[in-house]
Amino acid sequence: MKLTIEPGNPVVARLAGRLDTAAAADLAPDFQKLAEQGEQHIILDCSELEYISSSGLRLFLSLRKASAAKAGKLQVRGISNDIRQVFMMTGFISLFEII
């Protein structure tokens, strides 16, 4: 799993690989740093994300909550059909702005 954060406005966080339980634990500090920037416009670029586990979904949800608390904007872009199915099954499709 690889996460690349591009500072700017918007902040773009590119996820590549499999966001499974182990990867989610490894990326938690990076997502915490993103959450601290929650007042900004953040885009999670998932165009290279192959898989997301419930632990990965929790990271997304935590970032959404932090962003909402600071009146920031969080968008998710480039989700594959498989990731879209996970978002639909879990109800996340209605929680996030998908671009």
C-alpha positions as CSV (number, residue, x, y, z in Angstrom):
1,M,0.0,0.0,0.0
2,K,1.3,3.4,-0.9
3,L,0.0,6.8,0.1
4,T,1.3,10.0,-1.5
5,I,0.2,13.3,-0.2
6,E,0.5,16.3,-2.4
7,P,0.2,19.6,-0.5
8,G,-1.7,22.5,-2.0
9,N,-5.3,23.5,-2.4
10,P,-6.7,21.0,-2.7
11,V,-4.5,18.6,-0.8
12,V,-4.5,15.4,-2.9
13,A,-3.9,12.0,-1.2
14,R,-3.2,9.3,-3.7
15,L,-3.8,5.7,-2.6
16,A,-2.3,2.8,-4.5
17,G,-2.6,-0.9,-3.7
18,R,-4.6,-2.8,-1.1
19,L,-5.9,-0.9,1.9
20,D,-6.3,-4.0,4.1
21,T,-6.2,-4.1,7.9
22,A,-2.4,-4.1,8.1
23,A,-2.0,-1.3,5.7
24,A,-4.7,0.7,7.5
25,A,-2.7,0.4,10.7
26,D,0.4,1.6,8.9
27,L,-1.4,4.5,7.3
28,A,-3.3,5.7,10.4
29,P,-0.6,8.3,11.3
30,D,-0.7,9.7,7.8
31,F,-4.5,10.0,7.9
32,Q,-4.2,11.7,11.3
33,K,-2.0,14.3,9.6
34,L,-4.6,14.7,6.9
35,A,-7.3,15.1,9.6
36,E,-5.3,17.9,11.2
37,Q,-5.6,19.7,7.8
38,G,-9.4,19.1,7.8
39,E,-10.3,22.7,7.3
40,Q,-8.8,22.5,3.8
41,H,-10.1,20.9,0.6
42,I,-8.9,17.3,0.6
43,I,-9.2,14.9,-2.3
44,L,-8.7,11.2,-1.8
45,D,-7.6,9.9,-5.1
46,C,-8.5,6.2,-5.3
47,S,-7.8,5.6,-9.0
48,E,-5.1,3.1,-8.0
49,L,-6.8,1.6,-5.0
50,E,-7.4,-2.1,-5.6
51,Y,-9.1,-3.1,-2.3
52,I,-10.4,-1.5,0.9
53,S,-11.2,-3.4,4.1
54,S,-13.4,-2.2,7.0
55,S,-10.3,-0.8,8.7
56,G,-9.6,1.3,5.6
57,L,-13.2,2.4,5.6
58,R,-12.8,3.6,9.2
59,L,-9.8,5.7,8.1
60,F,-12.0,7.3,5.4
61,L,-14.8,7.9,7.9
62,S,-12.4,9.4,10.6
63,L,-11.1,11.8,8.0
64,R,-14.6,12.7,6.9
65,K,-15.6,13.5,10.5
66,A,-12.5,15.6,11.1
67,S,-13.1,17.5,7.9
68,A,-16.7,18.2,8.7
69,A,-15.8,19.4,12.2
70,K,-13.5,22.0,10.7
71,A,-15.9,23.0,7.8
72,G,-13.5,21.5,5.3
73,K,-14.3,19.8,2.1
74,L,-13.5,16.1,1.5
75,Q,-14.0,14.4,-1.9
76,V,-13.2,10.9,-3.2
77,R,-12.3,10.4,-6.8
78,G,-11.4,7.6,-9.1
79,I,-13.0,4.7,-7.3
80,S,-13.2,1.5,-9.3
81,N,-16.4,-0.5,-9.7
82,D,-15.3,-2.9,-7.0
83,I,-14.6,-0.1,-4.5
84,R,-17.9,1.6,-5.5
85,Q,-19.7,-1.7,-4.7
86,V,-18.1,-1.7,-1.2
87,F,-19.2,1.9,-0.7
88,M,-22.7,1.1,-1.8
89,M,-23.0,-2.0,0.4
90,T,-21.8,-0.1,3.5
91,G,-23.7,3.1,2.8
92,F,-20.5,5.1,2.4
93,I,-21.7,6.2,-1.1
94,S,-24.1,8.6,0.6
95,L,-21.5,9.9,3.1
96,F,-18.9,11.0,0.6
97,E,-18.8,13.3,-2.4
98,I,-17.6,11.0,-5.2
99,I,-16.1,12.9,-8.1
